[in-house]
Amino acid sequence: MTRHGHRTLLVLAAGVLLLLGSARAQPTLTESQAKAAFVLNFARYVEWPERAFPARETPLSICLLGRDPVGNALLALEGRQVQNRVVTVRRLANADEARTCHVLFLAESEERRLVHALRGLIGLPVLTVGDTDGFIDNGGAIGLVQGEGRLQFEVNRHVLDQAQLKASSNLLKLARNLSDLKGRN
């Protein structure tokens, strides 16, 4: 890994710690807190098309679909700043509501409806993140996975391109796996 790649990894790790409090106040992160921090950091390293934000003051909307402890950890991030935008967090009742989100976390409880939910977002500037097995293979953009005893992520570049989202090269370098799969949509 290059020196620049190490610096980006350190920034991501520091961001996780800063988001969730000092080491004294929060010695270990729960898995849900770590996943929520990853989601927020993904938003920092992804660029949306201008049409995704109707006005300069439009907040960055992070949404959760399904029942998952990550939802509570995401709610704790509300009000943070990402790319000079205030973060709002909301739970969705159904996949159709996701069309107005900038980031959508699909909970494991939505595994049966995953492909349907992702299919409804094709071509929309929504960054989809999930932690179910094969998330990126099913048409998700970023999948959170456990590997080598730690939380890692995989990226489906084809899905990012479809959504007209641009991930920074530094984020892509940190991914455990990069795919260009078109998914099962």
N, C-alpha and C positions, 0 to 999 in steps of 0.2 A: 504494500500500500504506500502511496506517495505521502510526502510530508503534508501536502494540502488535504489529502484524504484523512490522515490522522487528525488534522486540525478540525475538520468537519465532524468526525466522529466524536471528538472531545466536546465540540459545541453542542451536538445532539445530547450527549450524556449530561453535560452541565445544564442544558435546558431542562432535562427531566428533573434534575435535583432542584433547580431554582423554582420550577413550577410547583413542586410539591413540598416546599419548605426546606429549612436548613437540615443538615445532617443530624444535629442535636435534637431537633423537634421531630424528625421523621427518619429514624435510622435505617429502616428498610421499607421499601415500597411494596405495596400489595401488587399482585399481578394486574388487577384492574387499574390501579393508579399508573402503573408503567404503560399499559396499553393506551390509556387516555393521554398520557404525555407523548407517546409516539404519534397518536392521531394529531395532536396539536402541532408537533414538530413537522409532521408531513405537510401540514397547511403552510408552514413557514417556507418550505422548500419547493412548493408547487406554485406555478403562475397560471391564473385563470384568464380567459379572454375578457376584454373590456365589457362585453355584453352581459357578463355574469353579475356585474355590479352596476345597477341603474344610476347610482349617484356616488359621489366621492365618500359620503358618510354612511353608505350602506354597510351594515355589519357583515362579518363573515359568519355564516350560519352552519353550525355543526349539528347534525341530527342523528338520532339513534332510533333504529327500527328493531323492535323486539325487546324481550326481557333479558337483562344482562347486568351484572354488577358494574360493568364498565360505564353504564349510564350514569350512575351516581358519581363516579370519578370524573366523567366528562362534565356533569353539571357543576362540579367544583371549579372548573376552568372558566366558567362564564365570566365575562367582563375583562378577560385578558386581552392583550393586543397582539394581533398577527398582521403583518404587512400594513401597518397603520390603520387597521380596522378593529373595532371592538368585536369580540367573539360572543355570539349568542348560542345557546344550546337548547334543543328541544327534543322531546320524545314524540315519535310519530305513531299514529294509530294504524296507518296502512302505507303500503309502498307508493301509492299515488301521491301522497303528500311530499315525497322526497324530491319531486321535480323542482322545488324552490330552495333546496339545500345546496350549499357549496361542498360540504363534506358529509358523507353518510356512512355511519358505522352500522353494519348489519350484524346483529347479535347472533350467537350460535342457535338461539331458539327459532330463528328464521330459516334454518337450513332447508326445510322442505319447500319454502317459497323463494329461496335464494335466486334461482335462475329467472323466475318470473319478475322479481323485484329488479334485478339487474337489467333484464331485457327492456323494461319500461324506461330506463335511463340512457339508453343508447343514443349517442349524439348530443346529450346534454352536458353542460360543464359541471358535472358532479363528481367529486373524487370519492370513489367507493373504497371503503376499508372494512375488512372482516377478519375473523379468526377461525373460520371453519376450515376443515381439511379441504384442500383443492380450491380455495376461494378464487385464486387468479385463473385457474383452469376453467372455472365456471363463468368467467366474464367479469370478475372483480379487478379493480386497479391495483390495490396493495393488500397483500395478505400477511397478517401477523402469524408467525410460527415460532415454536420452541425448537431450538437447535443448539447443540454444544452447551447445554445447561443454561441457556439464556434466551431472552426474547429477541427474535430477528424478524426480518420482513422480506417479502418477495414482491416483485413489481411486474405487472403486465403492461408493457409499453404500447401494445396495440390498443388496449382499452384507454390508456391515457391519450393517445392520438385521436381516437374516436371522440373523446370528450373535449378535445381541443385544450388539453391541459399540458403544461410543460413542467416536467420535474427537473430540478437542477441536476447537473452532471454529478455533483458531489453526493446527492441523495442516491442516485442510481449506482454509484460506485460502492455504496455501503450495503446495497441489497444483497441478500444471500443468493438470490436467483433472479435473473431477468428473463422474461418470457415475451414472445411476440404472438402468443396464442390468441386466436380469435374467440376462444371460448365455445361453450355449447349453446350459445344463444341461438 
